[in-house]
Amino acid sequence: MSMDYEIQQAPKSSRSYIVTLLLAMFLSGFGIHRFYTGYILIGIIQLLTAGGFGIWALIDLIALVMNSYRDAEGNELEGHNAGCAMIVGIVLIISFVMGGISTMLSFFSH
């Protein structure tokens, strides 16, 4: 008795992971990465709210680093690069730590 299992791969998007990541890093306050991946309405909302006051933009960046961001059709972005994602993740963490340290120093210096 033989059981054959078919492994189905999720369909890939025609949209690039690297392009989406770069758009999210540098233009997420304008929602440009959302327009690029087909989320027109969300892109407009992010454009009008400066990336959801920065919070939504940060969540999108984290989703991209974790490779859980999908295009509007639910497809995985083409060309996920784990090394690039790790570098962006490290930069995000360092930015938060440095921002926190800077805030603490400015708070105690006054």
N, C-alpha and C positions, 0 to 999 in steps of 0.2 A: 504494500500500500504506500504509494508515493504521493506526497502533498507538494504541489508546486505553488510557491508564493510569488506573486508578482509585486515587485516594488515599483510603486508609481512615484515618479518625481513630480514635484509641484511645478506648474508651468512658470516659466521665467518671463519677466517683463521685458519690454523693449527699451525700458528706461535704465540708465546706468546708475549703479550704486555710487560710484566715485563722484559723478556729476551731482547727484542728489546730496551726497555728504558735503561736498564743497559749497553747494548752494545753501544748505542748512547752516553750515559754519559761518558763512560770510553775509548771507542775505535773509536769514531766518526771521528777522524782525519785519520783513516785508512779505513773508509767506511764499517766496518765489519757488522754494523746493516743493511746496504743495501744488502750485500751478503746474510745475514740471511733471509731477507724478499723477496728474489728472484730477486732483481734488480742488476744483475751481472754487466752489462755495467756501470751503475751509480756507483756501488761499486768500479770498476776499476778506473773510473775517480776520485772518491774521494780519493782513495788510492794514485794515482799519484799527486794529488793537495793538499794533507793534508786536506781533508775534504772541498775542495773548498776554501782554505785559511782560514778555520774556519767559514766562513759565511754560507756555505751550511750545515755544521754540526750543527750550531746554529739554522738554519731554521728547520732542521729535528727534533731537540730537542723540539722546540716550537710546531711543528706539533704534536709530540707525547704527549706533555703536554695537548694540546687542543683536543686530541683524533681525529685528522683529518688525521693522517698518515695511509695509507693502504698498504697492501702487493702488490706484482707485479700483482696479479690477481684482485686487486681492493677490496679485502675483508677486513673487519674490523679485527684487531688483537684480538686474543682470550684473555679474562681475563683482560679487562681494569680495572684499579684500580684508582679511582678518588682521593683517599687519597694520594697514591704514586705520582700521577701526580701533585697534589697540592704542596707536599713537594719539588719535583724537580723544579716546577715553582718558588717557594719562594727562593730556593737556587740560581736559575738563576738570579732573580731580585737582591738579596743581593750581588751576585758576581759582577754584573754590577755596582751597586751603590758603592761598596767598590773599584772596579777597577777605577771608575771615580774619587772618592775621592783621591785615591792613586796617580793617574795621576796628579790631580790638585795640590796636595801637593808637588810632585816632581818637577812640573813646577815652582811653586812659590818659592821653596827653592834654586833654582839656580840663 
